[in-house]
Amino acid sequence: MLRNIGSTWVVTLVTIAATYVLTPFLIRSLGPEGYGTWTLITALTGYVSLMALGVPMACVRYLAGHVAERDVRKANQVIGSCAGLYLMVGAAALVLGAGLAVLFHLYALPAGLEAQAGLAYGLMVVYVSAGFIGLLPEGILFAHLDFVGRNAVRIAGVVLRLILTVGLLKLHPTLVVLALVQLACLTFDFAASWLLIHRRYPDVRIRLADFDRATVRRIFSFSVYVLVLQAGVRLTWETDALVIGARLGVGAVPYYAVANSLIVYLMEFIIAIAAVVSPMATRLHTEQKHEELRAIFLKWSKVALSLSLLAGLFLIVLGPAFIAQWIDPAFELPAGQVLQILMVSCLLFLPVRGVAQPILMGIGKPRNPTVMFLVAGVLNVGLSVALARPLGLAGVALGTAIPNVLFAGAVLVMACRELGVTPLAYARYVVPRATIGALPVLALLLWFRLGLQVRDLTGLVAAGLATVVLFAFVSVLYVYRDDPFVDLRTQLVRLAAWRSRA
């Protein structure tokens, strides 16, 4: 399991590295207003992806169960049914995207960008619509718990996107070229993933002849909740750009988007746990291994909190200075303030989003967490709209942060109840050592900021490396010492003994 999660972390790290290069490059190539327009395009077309109707997660859940039972016929039946659904929703997404074009053109787009923005929007609608069937290979690989192979393809796709974006935008820096790059990378991802499946799982077939109405009804019975979940995710993380564009102007979007991107990539790092935990929870629940399921819940919740504290404290203390070096000094104050507000809420939100919520989905209890996520998303939009004018970007950030904290508290209680773990037992195992172990890290970061007054890139990198080393040291000697689920000292001793024998 750690190998699968580790490979997903590598994908996230590679993606973060690519983003570090691409974000300032895109802002310089397209200009702040051009980049803001691109962010609006991706935010609006992101809502078209809701047409997936939750099929991807439902596909993984039911397919994982049939794979665990080694029932090839039923597994192919799920695959064929999902393929038919993807083709239908892809066609419907094209129609929906065309309708949303009217809303896109209501924004006051910068002069000179209207024509290329309209064409880029159309290409991104095609990209999102074609992306539905592109999700099928990933679902097949995840159901087989083949995260390493899938993640190798994803890493290659990130590298390809980086090369194409930099190379082509240097020749022709337009929104249309950027949209064409997304389509090219989608084609590569589908082809490479399907080749991997064909070689490793020769019994797997994608045939519309396997389309089965009873299977579709089962998928929809689960996927409707995933649809609600995805709607909540979009409202929480993708709507802020639309609110800012409407209330504060397109030119203000990049300042928020830069800070939000750091939070989103940290969230993806934590949700890498979720991608493995959810199908694993399905398998353990199917096999009636409830003690192992509770152990995964507690162990990975503590890991998620520890990692959130490590990255979160760095972003809170030194994040604004990093943004100034990464993008431009003008971004430090507005984007830095947004980053700090969002990150404080994520210290509570991320462990729940990364472990508790996907376990509930995996064991077939999706109703309450998905409804809570939708409520949080609606509340986010309402608060962001209300606070945008009086408080600016900080108000939009607060509109996101407050619902995140409420969601985390509610879903954590639900997960504890379903798994037979009291909230007090959860808190006793997960919180104290991880929090106390983070205090030396916080002290070190404050020393870098206030004592050494680190601001240049070299100093920030040194601070980051020192923080990671101290975090590892404290984790081994205190946070995970004599841990009933993951004692790092014991693991290191075993690793040393294995290496000496080798």
Steps between C-alpha positions, in 0.01 A plus 500: 500500500785739586656427161180601321458816707869581459475479121202738509703739715771492235240605241395789720859611557573489127180695434595759761845535341341548157258755645790687658644544152176550306305748715740795476571404137129513416448830680792654310399346164128573517511804728305526829169561321564218253583263787192618687289428191651150472415439867139603430488259205628206703272584794187521284573194285580316821129503575441308177697215657211454744328326208710198597219447753738335745558205266883490545490439875207261465693312231799457732282393792304226320788394280728464805243269658481276192880497466527391864251220424692414177178520299626600153155495338346743747810719492476533120129565536574798725765624255269473200216671686729785608630539144146540368418750771816700431416529131148620578603756761782618274246588233276669756800695632559652158145636504535628858833663421345682204228633730750620762681698227228763541594540868872518412445790263313696767836564668683819409785333312813707432508683169677301230438162667132448414552300178776267621328460840182379326691245289706384799178456697355282222814284488491453876138387480611237248790406732272453801240306297763264355652468844207291624593193299862583587416426864422135432858366481586671827199340669605155374855540630385639837255212545793260451696708756756562224583853610869475414440431131228760471713760677793434265271599211384808690858611562579463131190707423610779735843513336339503154268785601795699633704455182210577265381803699840666523603410144179599323418811705846639430412477130137612526383618847121474471216340695418283198844336499468434872165325445645288216778385734237363742338298219836357391583390854159337544556294185840385626363409844218285362721318248780427748262386777308268271826347371598430861166333571522289184838365606434441871134399501428320169155385623378860527282615210330827409196392300167675468351151462559461877274798572251380761201696627499333842866589545425858393229523765750383764754755381245781511383400848851577625612761248222746580674558833836540329339756270388697803853467643659629181255788491611590851866478397438733205309747712776498761814519285400605148238770554717759671654609168150554359396701806816713489464559125143621550545699823860625486597473132696252287828673589465392866461129416874414466578620855247257643575223251871493587431453872218254436725289274739435790208382714358285221831322440546438871146363503584270210803378695273407791225366273761261359422311819130509412557350154645188663293497820160498327539179290689340789208581729264340248709182496534477879130573547413229246727255682355600843842608634369775722799521735736554208267767368502685833880475510527659154264779606703589808847447355452699183307776679804557718731491198275749316498737798880478536556579132243781509682657794840467332398670175237723658730664753756575229233661282354701788836635621707527180238455228455872421877548456508192278223644279695825468804309374299256289270745318566866579539717814164663419331166576645464852240690701169418324583141403689437826202602710271270302749214541519540878122510546438194284786303655383547859165344411668217309683380811159367608352440156773295328523199736123454476489554123795267448395207721162516677288607203645248246465215749131583538469495120689172480279316749183615325398781737516797264177682578585715803854611404394593148204702624727675749751582226224648284370708791856620568541590132176700489595676822840577349343671198260701716768617743750576222249714311401682818856563623675570167414870477555605865811285565640438152697180433527428873119494517483240222760292685297518822194396302685179412676441833198515732292232318809276475536492879129427551513220241805342664340486843173351377653232274753394763218424744319301226809291421568423864142384548499275192835338585433450869766743617408761759599860417697505827698190399566655160616827656721320754683305231515751213537848648728537807834364378462638148423847640771502768750365247420794273602759763877467436426535128302818564779640719758432228288670233442805718876522557559495124239773451556729798856420599675447167233694307522256210351635177714387207443171319819339631403577858146371447629173353741463793215565742285240326773235510580572866130475582468161330809365680374620839153361427647158414714505815209590728272246327739211561590592859163622622193521275509137382709350779334183633203570275267194491454530123816658359809505723761669283792402724413132464464541125841669475665225706348235274612690191856526638505127580372415153766718337778343711390150395486611137 
